[in-house]
Amino acid sequence: MSSRFKYGFYAATLAFCLFAGWACDKFRGNSAGISSSQVVATVDGQQITFGQWMSQMDLLRVFETPVDPENTQQVKGVLETLINQELILQAAKKANYADPNFDEYLKTKLLQSDERIKDQKGKLEQDLAAVKRVEKNYKDAYQKVLLAQGYASNQISKITVSDADMKTWYTQYSAQAAAAGQPGMRPYSSLTSDIKKEIKQNIQAEKFLDQLQSGGQIVRNDDVIKKYLDSLSPSQGVLDSSGMGQAAPPAQTGSSKQ
């Protein structure tokens, strides 16, 4: 990465902190009781405060890589990025660095950042609303979830699956993947035991549900279901009218399980 690009990135980061209001006077959430004005590092005479450190951590959590605020190594690493950032900014200042296109670049990035914040805030508000709804009355519903999981796990393990069943399932899955434009699937003979185990479990689950659904009477109010699904954004409408999502595909190449 060129020094010019680094400067542009870090300057944009600093500008975002200032103009979007990320810096706070006090960080009431820190259990250590450290003031936001407390100096945590000095770079060639330029002070870095605890407040700036915490703002940088928030910034990276939202716009760069996830940072666990309780992981001491990651939190310390954020401070190091702030120190390095200050070194780069000071070097740029000494070099009288200037980029005639930076103001326009900054304007564009800030607009993009504002949209990203609004999007993430909306999702967090939805999650928080769900948590509040759940905490009011979740025990009965959660009991049903756990009981269903326990019974299903007990029954699924008893279902016999042959190698021929697994080959057929994988062939159909490969055809669906190809139709969806996914890269070529590995041949069945080259699959690892872990992947074959996943395939077996998928087939067992499918057979178990097929048995229950064939003997049950299920009536769905498709009009209401469709009305709700249509109200969701395209990326959210992932369930069919049965409420069942597609099974997660087994690893194909480069699996961490291999």
N, C-alpha and C positions, 0 to 999 in steps of 0.2 A: 504494500500500500504506500503510495507516495505521500510525502509530508504535506503536500497541498491538499490532498484528499482528507488526510487526518485532521488538518486544521478545519476544513470545511465541516467535517462531521462533529468535531468537538465544539466548534463555535456555534453550530446549529443547536447542539445539545444545551449549551449554556444559555443561548438566547431563548430557547423553549422554556427553560426553567424560569427565566425572568418574566417573559411575556405571558406565559400560560398560568402563572401563579402557583407553581409547584413548591417554591420555597415558603416555609411556614415559620412564624416567629417562635412557636414552641411545639415540641413534639411530646404531647402528653402520653403517647403510647409507650414510651421507653421506660421499662421498669427500673432502669439504673438511675433514673432521676437526673440525667445529664441535660444541661441547658443547651438549647440550639446554638447559642453563641460560643459555646466551649470550643476552643481550638484543639483540633485533633492532629494536625500536621501543618508544617510550614515548608513551602517550596521557594527557595531563594527569597525569603522575606515575605512571601505572599501566604497569608493564613488560610487554612481550610478548616471550616467549622463543622461541628457535629451535625448542625442543621443541613449544611451542604452535602454532607456524607449521606444522610438519610434521604434527601431529595434525589441524589444520584441513584440510590438503591431503588427508589420508587420508579425513577425514569427507566432504568435498565429492566426492571420487572415488567414494565408495560411495553416498552419499545424494542428491547433487544432480546436477552435470554432470561429465562425464569431464574429468579434468585430466591432461595429459601431464607427468609429473615431470621431463622433460628439456627442456620448452619454457619458456625463461626468462620470457617474457611472461606465460604462464599461471601459473607459480609465483609471480611477483611479484604477479599479480592476486589470488592467494589471500591474500597478506599484507595487501593493501589491504582485502579483505573482513573480515579479522580486526581491522584498525584501525577500520574503520567500525562493526563489531560492538561494539567497546569504547566508541566514542563514544555509540552508542545505549544501551548498558547504563548508562553513567554518567549520561546524560540522564534515563533512567528512574528511576535512584536519586535524583537531585536532585528529580525531580517526585513522589517518594514513590508511584510507580506500583504498583498492586496489582491482581491479577485473581483474584477468588474462585474462578474455574473453572480456574485454571492448573494446580493440582496434579493434578486429574483428567485434564486435557488432556495433561500431561507423562507421566503413567502410561500412558495409551493409546498415545502416540507411542513411548515406550520399548519397550513390548511389540511394537508393529509393527516397530520397528527391530531388535529381537532376532530376530524371525522372518526379516526380510530378510537379516540377517547370516548366519543359519544356512543360508538358501537359497543365498546367493552362495558361502559357504564350501563347501557341498556340491558346487556346480558347479565351483569351482576345484579341489577335490580330485579330481574326475573328470577334469578337463583335465590336471592334473599326473600322474595315474596313466597317462593316455594317452601323454603325452610320455615318461614313463619306459619304457613298453612299446616305443614307437617307437624311442627312441635305442639300445636294445639290438640291434636288428636291423631297420634300416629301408632299407638301401641296395638290396637286391634288389627289395623291394616298390616302392620309389620309382622305381627304374629302369623297372619295368613301367608305372608311371603315366605317366612322361615319354614312353616309347616309344609307348604307346597314344595319348596326347595328340598327339604329333607326327604319327603316321600318320593319325589321325582328321582333324586339321586339313588335312593334305595332300589327303585324299580328299574331304572335305566341300566344299572350294572348287571341286571339279570338277563337282558336282551342279547341274544346271540347274533353276531354279525360275521359273515363269512368273508374270505378274501375276495371272492367274486363280487359280493355286495360293495366292498370298498372300491374295487376297480371300476364298477359301474358308476358309483357315486362320483368318483374322481373324473371319470371321462365326461360325465354330464357337467360337472363343475368347470372343467377345462373348456368345454364348448361355450358355456355361458361367459366365461372370462374372455375368450377370444372374440365373442360377439360384442362384448363391451369395450373392445379395443385394448385389453390388457396384454402385456408382453407374453411371449410363448411360455407355456407351462412345462415344467419338467416331466419326463415320463414317469409313470407310476413306479416302475422298477427302481428308480433312483431316489425315491422318497425315503427320508430317515424314519426311524421307528417312532420318534416323537410326533412327526407329522401324520403318520399313519394312525397313531393313537388319537389324534385330534379328529381325523376323518371318522374313525370308529365311533367316537363319542357323539359326533354330529348325527351319524346314522341312527344310533341308539335313541337319541333325543327325538329325531323325526319319527321313528317307528312308535315310540311311546306316545307322542302327541297324536299320531294318526289313529292309534288304537282308541284313545280317549275321545277324539273328535268324531270318529265313526259311530261310536255308541252313544253319543250325547246329542242333545237338541240345542243348537246354537242359532239364535235369531239376532241379527245385527240391524240396527236402524241406520242403513247406509246413507240416508239423506242427511241425518245429523252428523254422522262421522265425516262425510265428504265436505259438509259445510265448514266443519272445524279445520280439517286438513287443508282446505283451500284457503283458509285465512292465514295459514303459516307461510313463511317465505319458502321459496323452492328448496333451499338448502335444509330446511327443517322438516319438510314433508317426507320423512323416511319410512313411515309405517304404512302398511296396507290396512284395509278396513278390518282385518282380523286383529290388529294391534300387535302383530308379530313382525319384528324386523328380520332382515335376511341374516343368516348365520355368518359369523365372521369367517373369512376364507383362511384355510391353513397356510402356513408359510410356504413360499415357493422357492426363493433363492436367497442366500445370505441370511437365513434365519438365525437369530441369536440362540436358538435351541439346538442348532446343529453343532 
